[in-house]
Amino acid sequence: MRIKKNLANQSFLSASLPRPTFTSYSEPDRKEFAASNGREKGSATVADSEVDSSRLSEAMGSVSYLLRGAKWGSMLSKCLPVFLCCVYLLYRTSHQWGRYQKLILAGLLLSSLGDACLIYPGLFILGMAFFAAAHISYICAFGWSPLNPVPLAVILPVEGLIFFTVLLPELDGLLVFLIPLYILLLGTMVWRSLVVPLPRGAWICAATGGVSFMVSDTTLAVDKFCTPLPYAEALIMGTYYLAQILLTLSATDGREQRREPRKKKHAQN
């Protein structure tokens, strides 16, 4: 009897519990479900592609903004003279292409990039970085022999006096650290241009070019960060063009080009 009662209770419980229902889908329903799932995946892919295209359009928009904001007259007047110096250097040294000429050319090209960046006020630090790289290229061209630290003993105090008394009170942020580094590179370039062992004509061009570069950059710094100077634009660009032209001339009459004719004269004697 107990066994029968237990069986009866189990049958009652099984009858009282809700049974799971399974829905059977027809073939058209299954196709519609698959199609809707595919549409959802496709919409997600389209959304991702729209995000990528929007990022690309933003990047292109920023580039077009820079191009629209460029002062093409200023860019042409700043970059074209230095580019012509590069062309002249390549033309004059095509028969004698040495290390000195290569490094001077690299400095000219880096200076052109710096000029292009300085067209935009927001790219001042990038332009300064290109000019710093140009000075490093010029320093490598001039070399380190002979050392002759006498000019450096004059250049460093002058630069330090200008920086600490005139420029530093007007600087803030990264410029407090970047400007002295740039000044140190500029002073080193001028120092090496004054002692580089070139023939007399080429040495005069290199030394005068280095000093002219220093005058141009110092005038630019004072005019930009301290106080506007009279005729600053003419002085800055005039000394800058003079520096690049003279450095170019030093490479067209450099040490590599003068050695070969001297050897020929000794051979004839």
C-alpha positions in Angstrom: 0.0 0.0 0.0 2.8 2.4 0.8 4.4 1.8 -2.5 1.1 2.5 -4.3 0.7 5.7 -2.3 4.2 6.9 -3.2 3.6 6.2 -6.9 0.3 8.1 -6.7 2.0 11.1 -5.0 4.8 11.1 -7.7 2.2 11.0 -10.5 0.3 13.9 -8.8 3.4 16.0 -8.5 4.5 15.4 -12.1 1.0 16.3 -13.2 0.9 19.5 -11.2 4.4 20.9 -12.3 4.4 22.9 -15.5 5.9 21.2 -18.4 8.4 23.0 -20.7 7.0 23.9 -24.1 9.0 23.7 -27.2 8.1 26.0 -30.1 8.6 24.5 -33.5 9.5 27.0 -36.2 8.7 26.5 -39.8 11.3 26.8 -42.5 10.3 30.4 -43.5 10.5 31.4 -39.8 14.1 30.1 -39.5 15.1 31.9 -42.6 13.7 35.1 -41.3 15.5 34.7 -38.0 18.8 34.1 -39.8 18.2 37.1 -42.0 17.5 39.4 -39.0 20.6 38.2 -37.2 22.7 38.9 -40.3 21.2 42.4 -40.6 22.3 43.1 -36.9 25.8 41.9 -37.7 25.8 44.0 -40.8 24.6 47.1 -39.0 27.4 46.6 -36.4 30.0 46.4 -39.3 28.5 49.5 -40.9 28.7 51.3 -37.6 32.4 50.4 -37.2 33.2 51.5 -40.7 31.3 54.8 -40.1 33.5 55.4 -37.0 36.7 54.8 -39.0 35.5 57.0 -41.8 34.6 59.8 -39.3 38.1 59.6 -37.7 39.7 59.7 -41.2 37.5 62.7 -42.1 38.6 64.5 -38.9 42.2 63.9 -39.7 41.8 65.1 -43.2 39.9 68.1 -41.9 42.7 69.1 -39.6 45.2 68.8 -42.5 42.9 70.9 -44.7 42.6 73.4 -41.8 46.4 73.8 -41.7 46.6 74.1 -45.4 43.8 76.8 -45.5 45.5 78.6 -42.6 48.9 78.7 -44.2 50.3 82.0 -45.4 51.6 80.8 -48.7 53.4 84.0 -49.4 55.3 83.7 -46.1 56.0 80.0 -46.7 57.3 80.8 -50.2 59.5 83.6 -49.0 61.0 81.6 -46.2 61.4 78.2 -47.8 62.3 79.0 -51.4 65.6 80.8 -50.7 66.9 77.9 -48.6 65.6 75.4 -51.2 67.5 77.3 -53.9 70.6 77.0 -51.7 70.2 73.3 -51.8 69.9 73.2 -55.5 73.0 75.4 -55.9 74.9 73.2 -53.5 74.0 70.1 -55.5 74.9 71.7 -58.8 78.3 73.0 -57.6 79.4 69.9 -55.8 78.1 67.2 -58.2 81.7 66.4 -59.2 83.0 66.3 -55.6 80.4 65.1 -53.1 82.0 64.7 -49.7 80.9 64.4 -46.1 81.0 68.2 -45.5 78.7 68.9 -48.4 76.2 66.2 -47.3 76.0 67.5 -43.8 75.5 71.1 -44.9 72.8 70.0 -47.3 71.1 68.1 -44.4 71.2 71.2 -42.3 69.6 73.3 -45.1 66.8 70.8 -45.6 66.1 70.6 -41.9 66.1 74.4 -41.8 63.5 74.4 -44.6 61.2 72.2 -42.5 61.7 74.5 -39.5 60.7 77.5 -41.7 57.5 75.7 -42.8 56.6 74.8 -39.2 57.1 78.4 -38.0 54.3 79.5 -40.3 51.9 78.1 -37.8 52.1 79.5 -34.3 51.1 76.2 -32.8 54.1 74.4 -34.4 56.7 76.7 -32.9 58.3 73.9 -30.7 58.4 71.5 -33.7 60.0 74.2 -35.8 62.6 74.8 -33.1 63.3 71.1 -33.0 64.0 71.0 -36.8 66.4 74.0 -36.4 68.1 72.2 -33.5 68.6 69.2 -35.7 70.0 71.5 -38.4 72.5 72.9 -35.9 73.6 69.4 -35.0 74.1 68.7 -38.7 76.2 71.8 -39.1 78.2 70.9 -36.0 79.0 67.5 -37.4 80.0 69.1 -40.7 82.5 71.5 -39.0 83.9 68.7 -36.8 85.7 68.8 -33.5 89.3 69.2 -34.6 91.0 71.4 -33.7 89.2 71.9 -30.5 90.3 75.5 -29.7 87.9 76.5 -26.9 88.8 80.2 -26.9 85.7 81.3 -28.9 83.5 79.2 -26.7 84.8 81.2 -23.7 83.3 84.3 -25.2 80.1 82.8 -26.7 78.8 81.0 -23.6 78.9 84.1 -21.3 77.1 86.2 -23.9 74.5 83.6 -24.4 74.0 83.1 -20.7 73.7 86.8 -20.1 71.0 87.1 -22.7 69.1 84.1 -21.5 69.1 84.7 -17.8 68.5 88.5 -17.9 66.3 88.9 -20.9 64.6 85.7 -22.0 64.1 83.6 -18.8 61.7 86.0 -17.0 59.4 85.9 -20.0 59.4 82.1 -20.5 57.1 79.5 -19.0 56.2 75.8 -19.4 58.5 73.6 -21.6 60.2 76.6 -23.1 62.0 77.2 -19.9 63.9 73.9 -20.6 63.9 73.9 -24.4 65.2 77.4 -25.1 68.5 76.9 -23.1 69.1 73.6 -24.9 68.6 75.3 -28.2 70.8 78.2 -27.2 73.5 75.7 -26.2 73.3 74.0 -29.7 73.4 77.3 -31.4 76.4 78.5 -29.5 78.2 75.2 -30.2 77.5 75.6 -33.9 78.9 79.1 -33.9 82.0 78.0 -32.0 82.7 75.2 -34.4 82.1 77.5 -37.4 84.8 79.9 -36.1 87.5 77.2 -35.8 86.7 74.8 -38.7 89.9 74.1 -40.7 88.7 75.2 -44.2 90.5 77.2 -46.8 90.5 80.9 -46.1 87.5 81.8 -48.4 85.4 78.9 -47.2 86.3 79.6 -43.6 85.2 83.2 -43.8 81.9 82.0 -45.3 81.4 79.4 -42.5 82.4 81.7 -39.7 80.3 84.7 -40.9 77.3 82.3 -41.6 77.5 80.9 -38.0 77.6 84.4 -36.4 74.7 85.6 -38.7 72.6 82.6 -37.6 73.2 83.5 -34.0 72.2 87.2 -34.6 69.0 86.1 -36.4 67.9 83.6 -33.7 68.7 86.0 -30.9 66.7 88.8 -32.5 63.8 86.4 -33.1 63.8 85.3 -29.4 63.9 88.8 -28.0 61.2 90.0 -30.5 58.9 87.0 -29.8 59.2 86.6 -26.1 60.3 90.0 -24.7 59.5 93.1 -26.6 58.8 94.0 -30.3 61.9 95.3 -31.9 62.0 97.9 -34.7 62.6 96.4 -38.1 62.7 93.0 -36.5 61.4 91.1 -39.5 63.9 92.6 -41.9 66.8 91.9 -39.4 65.7 88.4 -38.6 65.2 87.2 -42.2 68.1 89.2 -43.6 70.7 87.7 -41.3 69.0 84.3 -41.6 69.2 84.3 -45.4 72.8 85.5 -45.2 73.7 82.7 -42.8 72.3 80.0 -45.0 73.8 81.4 -48.2 77.3 81.7 -46.6 77.1 78.2 -45.2 76.2 77.0 -48.7 79.2 78.8 -50.1 81.5 77.3 -47.6 80.4 73.9 -48.8 80.9 74.7 -52.5 84.5 75.8 -51.7 85.2 73.3 -48.9 88.1 71.2 -47.8 87.3 68.3 -50.1 87.3 70.5 -53.2 90.5 72.2 -52.5 92.6 69.1 -51.8 92.4 67.6 -55.2 93.7 70.7 -57.2 96.6 71.0 -54.8 97.6 67.4 -55.5 97.5 68.0 -59.2 99.8 71.0 -58.8 102.4 68.9 -56.8 102.2 66.2 -59.5 102.9 68.8 -62.2 105.9 70.2 -60.3 
